[in-house]
Amino acid sequence: MFTKKPKVHQVELSREYAFMYENFVVATQAATYLLLEKHGRSIYALRFDSPNCRYGGPNDESHGGHPLAKYGLGIYGLF
């Protein structure tokens, strides 16, 4: 399936955010933003310098069937 071994890394954030169902994704032609949490008049967001990002699964029910699981893709994290 993959022509060379993919690199999968988990990203550690510097603080805890309220990752819940109300998170939003905004994508442009150059970047993707994950809006995390409103704090006063500010919104904390993660910026990915690529429009090719996926938000969601795998979860603990489908993780074993994901093709990147054998390369280190975990569940309930940011990879």
Buried (B, 14 or more C-beta within 10 A) or exposed (E): EEEEEEEEEEEEEEEEBEBEEEBEBEBEEEEBBBBBBEEEEEEBBBEBEEEEBEEEEBEEEEBEEBEBBEEEBEBEEBE
